[in-house]
């Protein structure tokens, strides 16, 4: 994508994020589309985190520049974290295997938020693998199959589920 299109896309995405934030602050989330309500719920659950708040509150100052921070030597986006929560919330609502995995983690002691972190990590890996497969022109179905095998394994395999819950933290390391 050329720079002008990339800049315009970032401008529009930033504007959308700001509108969601304003709806949350004004308490008018119910007036949003169902997809935007999901993003608004994820946003409201993270507004107490300093870096999420700063990314949202100062979006007009940032313009089209991404808000990224360094956490343990990695560059991360607090808004990407919120977006992944929204994606997972949407999957839980619409995708029975993902819902079953979420419910199993919660039923066995994980908080709903921690379970979303685990599912978001798996989705992130899946998204990366799908993108790579699409660029290569093959392997999309294999990537999808791998993702759903892991999702289903959460519901069946106690050791796998515990491993994932230990691997991905419940707290927001570096975002607060």
C-alpha positions as CSV (number, residue, x, y, z in Angstrom):
1,X,0.0,0.0,0.0
2,X,1.4,3.4,-0.9
3,X,2.0,6.0,1.9
4,X,-1.0,8.2,1.0
5,X,-3.4,5.3,1.2
6,X,-1.8,4.0,4.4
7,X,-2.0,7.5,6.0
8,X,-5.7,7.8,5.0
9,X,-6.5,4.4,6.4
10,X,-4.8,5.3,9.7
11,X,-6.7,8.6,9.8
12,X,-10.0,6.8,9.3
13,X,-9.2,4.1,11.8
14,X,-8.1,6.7,14.3
15,X,-11.3,8.6,13.8
16,X,-13.4,5.5,14.2
17,X,-11.5,4.6,17.4
18,X,-12.1,8.1,18.8
19,X,-15.8,7.9,18.0
20,X,-16.1,4.6,19.9
21,X,-14.2,6.2,22.8
22,X,-16.5,9.2,22.8
23,X,-19.6,6.9,22.8
24,X,-18.2,5.0,25.8
25,X,-17.5,8.2,27.7
26,X,-21.0,9.6,26.9
27,X,-22.7,6.4,27.8
28,X,-24.4,6.0,24.4
29,X,-22.9,2.6,23.5
30,X,-26.4,1.2,22.8
31,X,-26.7,3.6,19.8
32,X,-23.8,1.9,18.1
33,X,-23.9,-0.9,15.6
34,X,-23.5,-4.4,17.1
35,X,-19.9,-4.6,16.0
36,X,-19.1,-1.2,17.4
37,X,-20.8,-2.1,20.7
38,X,-18.4,-5.1,21.0
39,X,-15.4,-2.8,20.5
40,X,-16.9,-0.3,22.9
41,X,-17.3,-3.0,25.6
42,X,-13.6,-4.0,25.1
43,X,-12.6,-0.3,25.2
44,X,-14.6,0.4,28.4
45,X,-13.0,-2.6,30.1
46,X,-9.5,-1.2,29.4
47,X,-9.9,2.5,29.9
48,X,-8.4,2.3,33.4
49,X,-5.0,1.3,31.8
50,X,-2.8,4.3,31.4
51,X,-1.5,3.5,27.9
52,X,-5.0,2.6,26.6
53,X,-6.4,5.8,28.1
54,X,-3.5,7.9,26.6
55,X,-3.9,6.3,23.1
56,X,-7.6,7.2,23.1
57,X,-7.6,10.5,24.9
58,X,-4.8,12.0,22.8
59,X,-5.7,10.5,19.4
60,X,-6.3,13.9,18.0
61,X,-2.7,15.0,19.0
62,X,-1.2,11.8,17.6
63,X,-2.9,12.2,14.2
64,X,-2.0,9.3,12.0
65,X,0.9,8.2,14.1
66,X,0.4,4.8,15.9
67,X,0.5,4.8,19.7
68,X,3.0,2.1,20.5
69,X,5.0,1.4,23.7
70,X,7.8,-0.9,24.6
71,X,7.1,-3.8,26.9
72,X,9.8,-6.2,27.9
73,X,11.8,-5.3,24.7
74,X,8.8,-5.7,22.4
75,X,6.9,-2.9,20.7
76,X,3.2,-3.3,21.4
77,X,0.0,-1.3,20.6
78,X,-2.4,-0.9,23.5
79,X,-5.2,-0.3,20.9
80,X,-4.4,-3.6,19.2
81,X,-4.8,-5.3,22.6
82,X,-8.3,-3.8,22.9
83,X,-9.1,-4.7,19.3
84,X,-8.1,-8.3,19.9
85,X,-10.4,-8.4,23.0
86,X,-13.2,-7.2,20.7
87,X,-12.4,-9.9,18.1
88,X,-12.5,-12.6,20.8
89,X,-15.8,-11.2,22.2
90,X,-17.3,-11.4,18.7
91,X,-16.0,-15.0,18.3
92,X,-17.4,-16.1,21.6
93,X,-20.8,-14.7,20.6
94,X,-20.8,-16.2,17.1
95,X,-18.5,-19.3,17.0
96,X,-19.6,-22.3,19.0
97,X,-16.1,-23.9,19.3
98,X,-14.6,-20.7,20.5
99,X,-17.5,-20.2,22.9
100,X,-17.0,-23.7,24.3
101,X,-13.3,-23.1,24.9
102,X,-14.1,-19.8,26.6
103,X,-16.7,-21.4,28.8
104,X,-14.5,-24.3,29.7
105,X,-11.7,-22.0,30.8
106,X,-14.1,-19.9,32.9
107,X,-15.8,-23.0,34.4
108,X,-12.4,-24.3,35.5
109,X,-11.3,-21.2,37.3
110,X,-10.0,-18.6,34.8
111,X,-11.5,-15.2,34.8
112,X,-13.4,-14.2,31.7
113,X,-10.7,-11.6,30.9
114,X,-7.9,-14.1,31.3
115,X,-9.7,-16.5,29.0
116,X,-10.0,-13.8,26.4
117,X,-6.3,-13.2,26.7
118,X,-5.6,-16.9,25.9
119,X,-8.1,-16.8,23.0
120,X,-6.6,-13.6,21.7
121,X,-3.1,-15.0,21.7
122,X,-4.3,-18.0,19.7
123,X,-6.3,-15.8,17.3
124,X,-3.2,-13.6,16.8
125,X,-1.1,-16.7,15.9
126,X,-3.9,-17.8,13.6
127,X,-4.2,-14.4,11.9
128,X,-0.4,-14.4,11.3
129,X,-0.5,-17.9,9.8
130,X,-3.5,-17.1,7.7
131,X,-1.8,-14.0,6.3
132,X,1.3,-16.0,5.5
133,X,-0.7,-18.7,3.8
134,X,-2.7,-16.2,1.8
135,X,0.5,-14.5,0.6
136,X,2.0,-17.9,-0.4
137,X,-1.2,-18.8,-2.2
138,X,-1.7,-22.0,-0.2
139,X,-2.2,-23.4,3.3
140,X,-5.2,-21.3,4.3
141,X,-7.2,-24.4,5.2
142,X,-4.3,-26.0,7.1
143,X,-3.9,-22.8,9.1
144,X,-7.6,-22.7,9.9
145,X,-7.6,-26.4,10.8
146,X,-4.6,-25.9,13.2
147,X,-6.4,-23.0,14.9
148,X,-9.6,-25.0,15.5
149,X,-7.7,-28.0,16.7
150,X,-6.2,-25.9,19.4
151,X,-9.5,-24.2,20.2
152,X,-11.2,-27.7,20.6
153,X,-8.2,-29.0,22.6
154,X,-8.8,-26.4,25.2
155,X,-12.2,-28.0,26.0
156,X,-10.8,-31.6,26.1
157,X,-7.2,-31.4,27.5
158,X,-6.8,-30.2,31.0
159,X,-3.0,-30.0,30.7
160,X,-3.1,-28.0,27.4
161,X,-5.6,-25.6,28.9
162,X,-3.5,-25.1,32.1
163,X,-0.4,-24.6,30.0
164,X,-2.1,-21.9,27.9
165,X,-3.4,-20.2,31.0
166,X,0.1,-20.1,32.5
167,X,1.7,-19.0,29.2
168,X,-0.6,-16.0,28.7
169,X,-1.0,-13.6,31.6
170,X,-4.3,-12.5,33.1
171,X,-2.9,-9.1,33.9
172,X,-2.0,-6.3,31.5
173,X,1.8,-6.3,31.7
174,X,3.2,-2.9,30.7
175,X,-0.2,-1.3,29.7
176,X,-0.9,0.2,33.1
